[in-house]
Amino acid sequence: MEKGRRFFSVKLKIYIFVATTVLVVALGTSLIAYLISANRIDAYYRQNTSDNARNVASMVDGDFLAELKVVAASEEFQALRDQAEEEDNEEIIITYLQEHGLWEEYRETRTLLTEYLANMQGIEYVYIVAHGDANAEYDMYLVDDEDNPVYETGYYEVREDELRGTDLTQLPEPTISNGDWGWLCSDFKPVYDSEGNCVCIVGCDINMDEVMAERSSFLISLGIGALIYTAVVLVGAMLFVNKTIVGPVTKMTDEMKKFKPSTDKDYETAGVMNLDIYSSDEISKIYHGIRNMQMSIVDYLRDMGK
């Protein structure tokens, strides 16, 4: 060994290589399994959200919603809405809608949303929003379910950051996001009037808080499982490597140190290796090669001493 260089045994190198290989394979396999599972779950929720938004959009009356949209956006209605919200008095809006001949159909639409939510498990929200362009900063709610007060109609809400600059009727697929309402899978489907104009959109949100919590637990479990698997495999690999490589090499190294030939010594007294190594592999070839070389040296020295 060169002076100043630290000794780094083959045994340690093999252990490090085996441990690193097994750990990388285990973690890589776990990550692939996690991603496949997550993608399948996301695809299911996206499809479910999209189907439900489309179903509700097909059930509502676009002409009525177009008329309601115009009324809700008026300054008179907005002033009444602010008053109703401040006083927590739904009757102000109900009376106004009755006076404009919109209440009965509004109530039917609201009941439809409420019953749909009650009968479709897993859906968190279903609502109807006035359609704004891609650059709209606010979205105006038109109709919500009966758990929300009537004066929510006409309410302007800041559009989520991830939806800014997007035409909600042209989303390539439902979005999964973590916002003020937690983890939601959301999609929007257009509602058209009798003339083919998009007057509003139906939004559907499915809560994914539990799914994401389970996903985090699943990822942690996979990581722990990978570490345990690596430890178990590593123990087995160490036993195998010790038996087939490290053990024989260590024995040969120790026996080589005992080899001290001279003209008056035979194989045994000269310390010629005599180990039980018959593994029919490179280790066996090395052993027998060294042993034959030692025997040749002893024979040569004995011949010289005659």
Protein Blocks (a to p, Z undefined) as FASTA:
>chain_A
ZZhiacddfklmmmmmmmmmmmmmmmmmmmmmmmmmmmmmmmmmmmmmmmmmmmmmmmpc
fklmmmmmmmmmpmklmmmmmmmmmnopaklmmmmmmmnopmmmmmmmmmmmmmmmmmmg
hiabdcddddddfklcbdcdfbdcfkbcfklgopacdddfklgoiafklcfbdcddddfk
opadddddddddfkopafbdcdddddfklmmmmmmmmmmmmmmmmmmmmmmmmmmmmmmm
mmmmmmmmmmmmmmmmmpccdfkbcfklnopacddddehpaklmmmmmmmmmmmmmmmmm
mmmmZZ
